[in-house]
Amino acid sequence: MEWVLVLNGDDTDLALLSKYYNSKDLNIIKENSSFIIRSSYLKTNNINSKNEYVDINMAKKLVNTVNGLSKVLLKTKNKIRSNSANLFDENKKYHGGCTWIECYANVKNNSILDKNCKINFIRNLNKYIEKILKNEDFYRAIIFLQYDKENWRDLYCIFDIISNVVGKGNKHSGKRIIRSWLIDKEKSMVDSFTQTANSVEAIKEKARHGKVIPAPKIIISLSYATELIYKILLIWLEKY
């Protein structure tokens, strides 16, 4: 028995996602005029479909994974939704369905990749999907990419998770490890990022803390901070 998630949204957006998400863990395809997510995580050995419900947490986790990775890698904007799932047997016979409160996946109505880099991109994307679905540390970071607009708090939370994990509980050690991943001109920007994010003096009410923390010598912009944290996130996904 297998659950499939039914996706709602613009067909052009959904067709774009289907080009990139095609692994056994997360496969977006068009079937019978509808776009669906098929995943090895949605299979069930229980042949009795009565009172059977899809694993809602896993369903949302799959959509959130699409959301986070698409935002970082595809620079996504528009939203597609999933709030229902259908149950099929191995012969694709329909055995019922269920619905829940909507969760979202961001997409953009154009591709940023040329044909030459598409194969490597998809290979990396599928590897990242596998890691996120199997490892709660990666998924905790992805959760903070679910909001429409970037903000200092969420970017810092992503950084906080990564530094804590790679430093094995020691954030200062984790920060040193993160710096080692970056080119020289970016290493000093790590401290500029953390101090800017925390400083009311630097970014006023957008800061993470209410107490007065001095602004760094170099105050970085939110757009630069976003690029920096996305780069650190992708390096972490690649290395660990």
C-alpha positions, 0 to 999 in steps of 0.5 A: 500500500502506498500513500501519495500526496496531491499537490495544488497549484499552477501547472507550470510551477508544478511542472518545474518542480517535477524536473528536479525532484525525482528520487525514490525519497521524494518524486514529484510527477504528473499522474492522471492530470494531477501532480503528486508526491510519491515517496518511499517514506509514504509506503505502508505494510498495513493492507487493511485500509480501514481507519488508515491515515497518512503519516501527517508529520511525514507528509508535512516534512516532505513538503517542507523539504521541497520548500526549504531546498527550493528556496535556497537552490531555485530562488523560489517565490510562488506557493503550491499546496498539499492538503490531501493524500490518496491510498493505492495498492500495488496495482494502483487501485484506489483505497481511500484518502484523507485531508489535513490543514494545508502545508506549502511548497514554494516554487518559481515560474522559471528555471535558473539552471542551464542544461549543462549543470542540471544533471549535477544539480539533480544529483546533489538535490536528491542527496540533500533530500535523503539527508534531510529526511533521515536526519533531524538536525538537517530538518530542524535547519530547513524548518526555518526556511518556511517563511515568505521573507528572510529575517535575522532571527531565522537566519541566526537559528539556522546558523545556531543549529549548524554551529551546535551540530558541527561543534558537537555542542560547543558553539564556539568550536562550531563557529571555528569549523564554519569559518574554515569552510569559507574563503578568507574575505568571508571568514570575518563576515561570520562575526559581523553576521552574528553581531549584526543579527543581535544588535539593536544598535545595528538593525533596531527592532529587527535584532534578535535581542532586546538588550543593547549590543554594540554594532559591529565595525562592519554591519552587513545587509540582510541580503548579504547575510542571507547569501552567507547563511545559505552558502553555509547551509549548503556546505554543511549538507555537502560535507556531513 
